[in-house]
Amino acid sequence: MIDIGGNLGVLMTAILTAHPRLRGVVFDLPHVAPQAARRLAEHGLAERCQVISGDARQQVPAGADCYLLKMVLCDFGDLDATAMLHAVRHAITNDGSLVIIDKLRRPPRRDDATLLRTTMSALNLLVMTGSLERSQTEYQQLLHATGFTLADTKRTDALDGELYLLHARPA
Ligand SMILES: C[S@@+](CC[C@H](N)C(=O)[O-])C[C@H]1O[C@@H](n2cnc3c(N)ncnc32)[C@H](O)[C@@H]1O
């Protein structure tokens, strides 16, 4: 499994701990990689997890069964998000999986605190970065344009139900 934009490897540590036969790669920008490598080593995972640095808009390592993008695409507009997904499409095998974990933008409702939080976070992203959390339809379109099919969408318990998991496969 490759965690693109995997930061210090917190999620990868949890996944590798839960699945002792799995091997991982944390991929992130060059200034993040050394700290991620140190953290993974401290957790005894240096043998099972490589840290590779680069720009995911250009290229990501090939050959993994599963590519994970958690809370990364929401930070980017469609141009950069498309470049990242093209890079993954180029690297992934035809029977591989792409897992995107992000908030999904949905119409807000006054009586739904989770939806209101997601809307506030979307506004925050828009003001601070010019980006915006995507709706499920927007993800579908982005995936379709980059050679993937959305196979499944699940709501998770994370962030009080705000995070969704989208499972896509090469089309
Ligand atoms: C919001 S953080 C999410 C970190 C982690 N996936 C999580 O859920 O906690 C975004 C991560 O993407 C990384 N990142 C940003 N641009 C990137 C790029 N062009 N290529 C690779 N990683 C990138 C950042 O360094 C950061 O670690």
The ligand as a Tripos MOL2 file, in Angstrom:
@<TRIPOS>MOLECULE
LIG
   27    29     1     0     0
SMALL
NO_CHARGES

@<TRIPOS>ATOM
      1 C1         -3.5160   17.7450    4.8760 C.3       1 LIG1
      2 S1         -2.0580   16.7620    4.8940 S.3       1 LIG1
      3 C2         -2.7440   15.1180    5.0420 C.3       1 LIG1
      4 C3         -1.7660   14.1910    5.6660 C.3       1 LIG1
      5 C4         -2.2820   12.7590    5.8960 C.3       1 LIG1
      6 N1         -2.6450   12.1040    4.6600 N.3       1 LIG1
      7 C5         -3.4270   12.7590    6.8790 C.2       1 LIG1
      8 O1         -4.5440   12.4490    6.5120 O.co2     1 LIG1
      9 O2         -3.1810   13.0900    8.0390 O.co2     1 LIG1
     10 C6         -1.5150   16.7890    3.1910 C.3       1 LIG1
     11 C7         -0.2050   16.0560    2.9570 C.3       1 LIG1
     12 O3          0.0660   16.0570    1.5520 O.3       1 LIG1
     13 C8          1.4280   16.3520    1.3600 C.3       1 LIG1
     14 N2          1.5880   16.9290    0.0130 N.ar      1 LIG1
     15 C9          1.1890   18.1620   -0.3930 C.ar      1 LIG1
     16 N3          1.4950   18.3370   -1.6890 N.ar      1 LIG1
     17 C10         2.0900   17.1980   -2.1150 C.ar      1 LIG1
     18 C11         2.6480   16.7840   -3.3500 C.ar      1 LIG1
     19 N4          2.6220   17.5900   -4.3990 N.pl3     1 LIG1
     20 N5          3.1990   15.5480   -3.4440 N.ar      1 LIG1
     21 C12         3.2240   14.7310   -2.3420 C.ar      1 LIG1
     22 N6          2.7060   15.0740   -1.1390 N.ar      1 LIG1
     23 C13         2.1580   16.2920   -1.0270 C.ar      1 LIG1
     24 C14         1.7580   17.3400    2.4810 C.3       1 LIG1
     25 O4          3.1360   17.4380    2.7230 O.3       1 LIG1
     26 C15         0.9810   16.7270    3.6330 C.3       1 LIG1
     27 O5          1.7330   15.7480    4.3060 O.3       1 LIG1
@<TRIPOS>BOND
     1     1     2 1
     2     2     3 1
     3     2    10 1
     4     3     4 1
     5     4     5 1
     6     5     6 1
     7     5     7 1
     8     7     8 2
     9     7     9 1
    10    10    11 1
    11    11    12 1
    12    11    26 1
    13    12    13 1
    14    13    14 1
    15    13    24 1
    16    14    15 ar
    17    14    23 ar
    18    15    16 ar
    19    16    17 ar
    20    17    18 ar
    21    17    23 ar
    22    18    19 1
    23    18    20 ar
    24    20    21 ar
    25    21    22 ar
    26    22    23 ar
    27    24    25 1
    28    24    26 1
    29    26    27 1
@<TRIPOS>SUBSTRUCTURE
     1 LIG1         1 GROUP 0 **** ****
